[in-house]
Amino acid sequence: MKVGIIGAGKVGISLGYVLRSNGLHVVGIADILPRALDTAREFLGADTLYTRDNVEIVDACDVVVIAVQDRLIGEAARSVADRAGDVRGKLFFHTSGADPSSVLSPLEARGASVGSLHPLQTFPDIESAIDVLPDTSIFIEGDDRAREVLRFLGENLGAKVYVVAGEDKVYYHLAAVFVCNLVSALMQTGTGIMKKINIDFEPFIPIIRATMKNIEAKGPIGALTGPIVRGDDKTVAAHLDAMSGMPLHKEIYLALSKMAFRMALERGALDSGQEDALRKILGISPAD
């Protein structure tokens, strides 16, 4: 199996590095930016093909990773389909979490197999990506041949491979945004409140770590603590009053508290009096 990569960004380089480290033949990598190729050379070595021409990679390989930004995947697929020679029997897959493999339809129309492979991970830089990939869940989708090859590649990249349907990719990615990207937004929301009393973020790091450990051990519902699951409507009321001049923070608090209320109900943590009091203060009707 000869693997080539289109896109010398964090994902493309880190995937190439880990696959090479596990003994796969990573032939080359393409990017239009010379500095991106220079960075790739630092990780993939001198015996790799570095080129600005995507077709050169396609011609040299039977498996091609399209690791470009999501908005450029379709354009890259169309360009290769228009310019490359015979692509029948080759496998093309992209690394987007949100897009299905159907964005590669121009290549599929020319007889290629298509799929997608997405590491469920956050990659702030190449070094950290390489470090965390072995413990990362890998999600794949595509046609029958694509899934077979991508499962093999995924097993050489991460900890466990999961199959997701193309039409479900948007839900998969939405869930990932909630548990990853929006967690950062939530932390920033808390930071805004801390600043009102001149406290920085550092003292809250231990409780954040402990919460994540509890979630890992017990799941989100089992790990839930705080005033909602205790049925403490007085504290919730005090919180809402304190945010009278912070409309965005209040909106976020109410939305997440309504979810926590549902979690508390599912856990059976509230008696009827506590449930009624929280419904009233959070604006949740009995039908919800």
C-alpha positions, -999 to 999 in steps of 0.1 A, spaced: 0 0 0 14 33 -11 0 63 8 1 99 -3 -11 130 14 -26 162 -1 -24 190 25 7 195 47 -12 209 77 -14 196 112 -36 167 104 -19 156 72 16 157 87 7 140 120 -12 112 102 18 107 78 42 106 107 22 80 127 16 58 97 53 59 88 62 51 124 39 20 122 56 7 91 33 19 63 48 33 31 40 70 30 53 80 -4 48 117 -4 29 149 5 17 178 -15 9 214 -6 9 247 -25 28 264 3 66 258 3 68 266 40 42 239 47 63 214 28 94 225 48 75 217 80 64 184 66 101 175 58 110 180 95 86 152 104 85 129 74 122 128 65 143 132 33 131 100 16 96 114 11 83 130 -21 75 167 -15 56 185 -43 32 214 -50 13 192 -75 -15 171 -61 -15 149 -93 21 139 -87 10 124 -54 -21 107 -70 1 91 -98 25 77 -72 1 63 -47 -29 39 -45 -43 55 -13 -46 93 -11 -54 113 20 -71 147 13 -62 165 45 -71 201 34 -95 225 51 -132 214 49 -142 241 24 -114 230 0 -121 193 -1 -146 194 -30 -124 217 -50 -94 194 -45 -114 164 -55 -127 181 -87 -92 193 -96 -77 158 -92 -106 142 -111 -100 167 -140 -63 165 -142 -52 130 -131 -49 100 -152 -66 67 -145 -78 67 -109 -98 34 -111 -90 12 -81 -74 40 -61 -88 50 -27 -93 87 -18 -104 97 17 -107 130 34 -102 139 71 -132 162 78 -153 154 108 -184 171 93 -184 161 56 -194 127 42 -174 110 16 -199 121 -10 -179 154 -13 -154 132 -32 -180 123 -58 -160 136 -88 -134 110 -80 -160 83 -74 -175 90 -108 -141 82 -124 -140 48 -107 -121 56 -75 -132 43 -41 -140 71 -16 -143 75 22 -135 96 52 -114 91 83 -116 115 112 -96 113 144 -119 124 173 -93 146 188 -82 182 191 -49 191 174 -35 224 185 -1 216 169 17 187 151 37 175 181 7 172 204 -13 155 176 14 129 172 14 124 209 -23 118 214 -32 99 182 -24 65 197 -51 71 223 -76 86 199 -109 71 186 -110 70 148 -143 74 129 -146 61 93 -172 59 66 -173 52 29 -180 24 4 -172 -12 12 -136 -12 0 -130 22 16 -142 10 50 -119 -21 48 -88 -1 40 -97 27 64 -103 3 93 -67 -10 87 -53 26 86 -74 36 116 -60 7 136 -25 19 127 -34 55 139 -55 54 170 -69 33 198 -102 21 184 -121 24 151 -158 32 147 -179 32 116 -204 61 111 -229 65 82 -222 94 58 -256 110 65 -248 109 102 -215 128 100 -231 161 108 -245 147 141 -212 131 149 -194 164 144 -220 184 163 -215 162 193 -177 166 190 -182 204 189 -202 203 221 -178 181 241 -146 198 228 -148 233 212 -178 246 232 -161 234 264 -135 261 257 -164 286 252 -179 275 285 -146 280 303 -144 315 289 -179 321 302 -168 312 337 -137 333 333 -159 363 326 -176 359 359 -143 353 378 -130 386 365 -158 404 384 -142 394 416 -106 396 404 -99 359 404 -80 343 375 -85 309 359 -58 289 376 -76 281 409 -104 263 389 -81 239 370 -82 212 398 -120 211 399 -121 209 361 -97 180 361 -116 162 388 -149 167 369 -135 152 338 -122 122 357 -156 118 373 -173 120 338 -149 94 325 -156 71 354 -193 76 358 -206 92 327 -221 127 325 -253 119 344 -235 101 372 -209 128 375 -234 157 377 -231 177 409 -242 212 420 -275 230 429 -297 216 401 -291 179 410 -295 189 447 -328 206 440 -314 239 455 -337 264 439 -326 292 462 -290 290 450 -302 289 413 -323 320 420 -293 338 435 -272 329 405 -298 343 381 -301 375 401 -263 379 401 -264 378 363 -290 405 358 -265 427 339 -249 398 321 -275 387 295 -253 363 275 -240 346 306 -275 342 319 -287 327 286 -259 301 287 -266 294 324 -303 288 318 -297 266 288 -272 244 305 -293 243 337 -323 230 318 -301 202 305 -289 195 340 -325 195 352 -333 167 326 -302 148 338 -313 151 374 -347 138 365 -332 109 347 -311 101 377 -341 103 400 -324 129 422 -353 153 427 -385 149 448 -417 164 435 -413 197 454 -378 202 442 -388 194 406 -417 219 407 -395 247 422 -368 242 396 -393 241 368 -407 274 379 -374 292 383 -360 278 350 -391 284 330 -397 247 322 -433 237 317 -446 204 331 -449 191 295 -412 196 288 
